[in-house]
């Protein structure tokens, strides 16, 4: 049994020893990330639990394959959930009169949908050229165009912007050709 399968089995069977092992492996990184991004210890614990629940529910429903390590997958799930939480809390603050309470089931469904979108995105990012992958990775990590010019050896920021635009178009084209795209763009 692979480590991924072992962790998933622990979650499915509610095996406290296996879950504690997952907790010890991944939670410290999740806590650090959340504390560095406007969160508290309680936020980290809540997000970690939500991610474990999300993975368990999704795996019960559809036996999906984790292409990275289980730890990386869980950490990415936690990051995505925390970013979503920050986005929701920001809109609550800026739109104080418009507060929509999202039921837990809908929230879980949206989290699973976001995770599937992220998986499709990363899968397709790996299919485009290495040059485009490098440019988009820099761009998506908020690297300035000035730094992209230096890193990639371009002549100007205009060239860098054109390359980013072309690579984003190529990535978008590859994603839209996938049969899962239409079902994942809804909601």
SVG drawing of the C-alpha trace seen along z (x, -y; Angstrom):
<svg xmlns="http://www.w3.org/2000/svg" viewBox="-27 -48 46 50">
<polyline fill="none" stroke="black" stroke-width="0.4" points="0.0,0.0 1.4,-3.4 1.7,-6.2 -1.1,-8.1 -3.4,-5.1 -2.5,-4.6 -3.4,-8.2 -6.6,-8.1 -7.6,-4.8 -6.9,-6.3 -9.2,-9.1 -11.9,-6.8 -11.8,-4.5 -11.5,-7.3 -8.3,-5.7 -7.2,-8.0 -3.5,-6.8 -3.3,-7.3 -5.0,-10.7 -2.6,-11.8 0.3,-10.8 -1.2,-13.0 -1.6,-15.8 2.0,-15.6 3.3,-15.5 1.4,-18.4 -0.2,-20.6 3.0,-22.4 3.4,-23.8 -0.3,-24.7 -0.1,-26.5 2.9,-28.4 1.3,-29.4 -1.9,-30.6 -0.1,-32.5 2.0,-34.3 -1.2,-35.1 -3.4,-37.0 -4.6,-33.9 -4.6,-32.5 -3.9,-29.1 -7.7,-28.4 -8.0,-29.3 -5.2,-26.8 -6.9,-24.1 -10.3,-24.8 -8.8,-24.9 -6.9,-21.7 -10.0,-19.9 -12.0,-21.3 -9.4,-20.1 -9.3,-16.6 -13.1,-16.5 -13.1,-17.7 -10.6,-15.1 -12.5,-12.3 -15.9,-13.3 -14.5,-13.6 -12.6,-10.4 -15.7,-8.5 -17.7,-9.9 -15.1,-9.5 -11.9,-7.6 -9.6,-10.3 -5.9,-10.0 -3.4,-12.2 -0.6,-13.0 1.7,-14.7 2.5,-13.5 -0.4,-13.3 1.3,-15.9 1.6,-18.4 -2.0,-17.7 -3.3,-18.3 -1.2,-21.4 -2.5,-22.8 -6.0,-22.1 -5.4,-24.0 -3.9,-26.9 -6.8,-27.1 -9.3,-26.9 -7.5,-29.7 -7.4,-31.9 -11.0,-31.4 -11.7,-32.2 -9.7,-35.4 -11.6,-36.4 -15.0,-35.7 -14.0,-37.6 -12.8,-40.5 -16.1,-40.7 -17.9,-40.5 -16.0,-43.6 -16.4,-45.6 -20.0,-44.6 -21.3,-44.7 -24.9,-45.0 -24.8,-42.0 -24.0,-39.0 -24.8,-35.7 -24.6,-32.7 -23.3,-29.7 -24.5,-26.4 -21.7,-23.9 -22.7,-21.5 -22.5,-24.2 -19.2,-25.5 -17.8,-22.0 -19.0,-21.5 -17.5,-24.8 -14.2,-23.8 -14.2,-20.5 -15.0,-22.4 -12.1,-24.8 -9.7,-21.9 -10.8,-20.1 -10.2,-23.4 -6.7,-23.7 -5.9,-20.1 -7.0,-20.7 -5.0,-24.0 -1.8,-22.4 -2.2,-19.3 -2.6,-21.5 0.2,-23.9 2.5,-20.8 1.5,-20.2 2.6,-23.5 6.2,-24.3 8.8,-24.6 9.4,-28.2 5.7,-29.1 5.5,-27.1 8.4,-29.1 7.0,-32.4 3.6,-31.7 5.0,-30.4 6.8,-33.6 3.7,-35.6 1.4,-33.7 3.8,-34.1 3.5,-37.9 7.0,-38.4 7.3,-41.9 7.7,-42.2 11.1,-43.8 12.2,-40.7 10.7,-38.4 12.8,-40.3 15.9,-39.7 15.1,-36.0 14.1,-35.2 16.7,-37.4 14.1,-39.4 14.9,-42.8 12.0,-44.7 8.9,-44.6 6.8,-44.8 8.3,-41.5 7.7,-40.0 4.0,-41.1 3.6,-39.7 5.0,-36.3 2.9,-36.2 -0.2,-37.0 0.6,-34.3 1.4,-31.7 -1.8,-32.5 -3.7,-32.2 -2.1,-28.8 -2.8,-27.5 -6.4,-28.7 -6.8,-26.9 -5.4,-23.7 -7.7,-23.9 -10.8,-24.6 -10.2,-21.6 -10.4,-19.3 -13.8,-17.6 -13.9,-18.5 -13.7,-22.2 -17.4,-22.9 -18.5,-21.1 -15.9,-22.9 -16.6,-26.4 -20.1,-26.5 -21.1,-27.7"/>
</svg>
